[in-house]
Amino acid sequence: MNNDIWAKVLAALKGTLGANNFSNWIEPLEFLHLNGGVATFNVPTNFIGNYVNQNFSDQIIYQLNKQGQDVQRVKFTVPSQAAAKPVVRKVAAADDIAGSPIDARFTFDNFIVGKPNELAHAAARRVAEGGPVTFNPLFLYGGVGLGKTHLMHAIAHELQRRSPDLNVLYLSAEQFMYRFITALRERKMMDFKQLFRSVDVLMVDDVQFMAGKDSTQEEFFHTFNALIDGQKQIIISADRAPGEIKDLEERIKSRLQCGLVVDLHPTDYELRLGILQSKVDYYATQYTELQIAPGVLEFLAHRISTNVRVLEGALTRLFAFASLVGREITLELTQDCLSDVLKASDRKVTVEEIQRKVSEHYNIRLSDMIGPKRLRTYARPRQIAMYLAKRMTNRSLPEIGRRFGGRDHTTVMHGVRRIEELKVLDSQIADDLELLRRALEE
Ligand SMILES: Nc1ncnc2c1ncn2[C@@H]1O[C@H](COP(=O)(O)OP(=O)(O)OP(=O)(O)O)[C@@H](O)[C@H]1O
């Protein structure tokens, strides 16, 4: 993003927020960079960063989107000398190893738990209780935007709430590398080692970035071992399991696996709906004048991919848009406002693929699934495939019926309803559905 665009955003914000708000809160922001949907700004103090985040981030995102920038989140950092409250406390010259600030929004209270993330959440909760270290390291992994960073920040919050004197350091693998290289260059390796080994809890996010960076890995390995030996808690996140990170030394992989490895699964419909609902409750306090029509959240939970960041970005945009045009959030307004997001996350799954996957899963022949046999061995998988076809494609009931050997749309409707009922009553069916949905979304 260039400065011209930011200048346009500033001009628009001045118009919508008023001169006072603008000079107090917006003018002090210094745009740094835009990466992966996150626009980062320097702010003079954490207080300003938090305030802007809580009160104006939606408007900033809206204006950036309006200028064609793909921004879903804004982040505020305090340049290190000015850092009012570095994450690491009680460490001499904390500035040398200050990690990233802990995001005040990422708490356990704001984390919605569902089947795909319940294990990761439980493990994070356990670590956040502090006390004797039980599993070390805790290794959290999962796809983009599924809540790894959120859980790590939540652990940091909780640990610091319980024991304010604990030295908790959270940083990304890239920052670790940067600190390491700087220490090498400035010949301050002893300080680096000493400082890193003096933390009580070390959290390293996105450790897959260390792949192929041999000397950083080497140093990380020593830091890691020293902390584990000292019974200090380590929490690591990555986008995949330790064994699957290429170009990571074997000894590190095996070290990373020796604690508890838990993954965050892609979100399912229920979890997405829960997250949307909680965000709407939050927005309701900000946009008191806004109404949201029934069915909108369900629509979004069905149509938007598994990435929670995309889901949140869509909702933020929707609220900002509805508030600016002063209209109720209806399905129609949602489709208009989010047409690009909806298109991008349109699943291209076909009825045929669903039939194939389901018949493989239940080990029946495709021809039996589509054919007339009424035995439960065939009828149940058939209903499951009909249900998935209804949920995962845009096909109408008559169209689905045609693809299932020319069945009537009422048969499809009956099948879909039956599975909806069974999903609640029969956990095996619920698990099968989730497994199939995931396999089809891949
Ligand atoms: N279960 C959840 N409940 C509430 N919010 C969630 C949940 N999962 C993710 N989020 C939100 O989604 C956004 C993305 O989450 P986060 O940054 O933790 O993802 P990540 O797994 O670290 O992704 P990346 O791989 O890109 O680093 C955050 O705003 C986070 O608060």
The ligand as a Gaussian input file, in Angstrom:
#p B3LYP/6-31G(d) Opt

LIG

0 1
 N      -12.522000     -20.085000      18.503000
 C      -12.414000     -18.775000      18.282000
 N      -13.209000     -17.908000      18.943000
 C      -13.132000     -16.592000      18.718000
 N      -12.276000     -16.018000      17.855000
 C      -11.458000     -16.824000      17.176000
 C      -11.482000     -18.241000      17.340000
 N      -10.568000     -18.787000      16.521000
 C       -9.982000     -17.765000      15.876000
 N      -10.507000     -16.584000      16.260000
 C      -10.162000     -15.253000      15.762000
 O       -9.728000     -15.396000      14.430000
 C       -8.636000     -14.527000      14.140000
 C       -7.460000     -15.351000      13.663000
 O       -6.971000     -16.134000      14.744000
 P       -5.412000     -16.313000      15.046000
 O       -4.651000     -15.080000      14.657000
 O       -5.265000     -16.799000      16.437000
 O       -5.107000     -17.464000      14.004000
 P       -3.774000     -18.294000      13.773000
 O       -4.180000     -19.710000      13.867000
 O       -2.696000     -17.825000      14.664000
 O       -3.483000     -17.932000      12.267000
 P       -2.074000     -17.756000      11.489000
 O       -1.723000     -19.117000      11.048000
 O       -2.463000     -16.855000      10.354000
 O       -1.093000     -17.151000      12.419000
 C       -8.353000     -13.792000      15.434000
 O       -8.966000     -12.524000      15.377000
 C       -8.995000     -14.648000      16.507000
 O       -9.442000     -13.879000      17.584000

